[in-house]
Amino acid sequence: MKFTNFTKNTKCIVFSAVLLFCLSVGSASQAEEMYQISESELITLETNLDELTKSNATKQDLLTEQQKQLETAQTELAESKKTNAETRKLLASANQSLKELEDEAKKDIETKTRQRNLWIAISGGLLYALSKK
């Protein structure tokens, strides 16, 4: 018998809890207040919404265009960097070639200077020998 009473009491408690829950949910949805606006205020709000929508669309188009320009600029920058690197390599190669040519020219000048000095010495020696005879 106690088990049956316990079940009856439990059913009452559960039923009361469900009833309270339903009442609290119903009262929460009724707590929302209603507002009234005039037709002119509604028109003003609609006009503002239309202007904001158009402004947003215009700015979105501008953003899209600027993103395309940015992508183009980034592509051009990458190409310029590549060209710059190639140009630097060519300049380094040209500088190396010029240095080699300069070294070769110095050797030629030294050789010709030695040959000239040798001929001067030989000529001087021959003149001296001829003047002694």
C-alpha positions, 0 to 999 in steps of 0.5 A, spaced: 500 500 500 505 504 501 508 503 494 501 505 491 501 511 495 508 513 493 506 512 486 499 517 487 503 522 490 509 522 485 503 523 480 501 529 483 507 532 484 509 531 476 502 533 474 503 539 478 510 541 475 508 540 468 502 544 470 506 550 473 511 549 467 505 550 462 503 556 465 510 559 466 511 558 458 504 561 456 505 567 461 512 568 458 510 569 451 504 574 453 510 578 456 512 581 449 509 588 448 506 591 442 508 598 439 504 602 434 507 607 429 504 612 424 504 611 417 509 617 416 514 613 421 513 607 417 514 610 410 520 614 413 523 607 416 522 604 409 525 609 405 531 609 410 532 601 409 531 602 401 537 608 402 541 603 406 540 597 402 542 601 396 548 604 399 550 597 402 550 595 394 554 600 392 559 599 397 559 592 396 560 593 388 566 598 390 569 593 395 569 587 389 572 592 384 578 594 389 579 587 391 580 585 383 585 591 383 588 589 389 589 582 386 592 585 379 597 589 383 599 583 387 600 579 381 604 585 377 608 586 384 610 579 383 612 579 376 616 585 378 620 582 383 621 576 378 623 581 373 628 585 378 631 578 380 632 576 373 635 583 372 640 583 378 642 576 376 644 579 369 647 585 372 652 580 376 654 576 370 655 583 366 659 586 372 663 579 373 665 579 365 667 586 366 671 585 371 674 579 367 675 584 361 679 589 366 683 584 369 685 581 362 686 589 359 691 590 365 695 584 363 695 586 356 698 593 358 703 590 363 705 586 357 706 591 352 709 596 357 714 590 359 715 589 351 716 597 350 721 598 356 725 592 353 725 595 346 727 601 349 733 598 353 735 594 347 735 600 343 739 604 348 744 598 348 744 598 340 745 606 340 751 606 346 754 600 342 754 604 335 756 610 339 762 607 342 765 604 335 
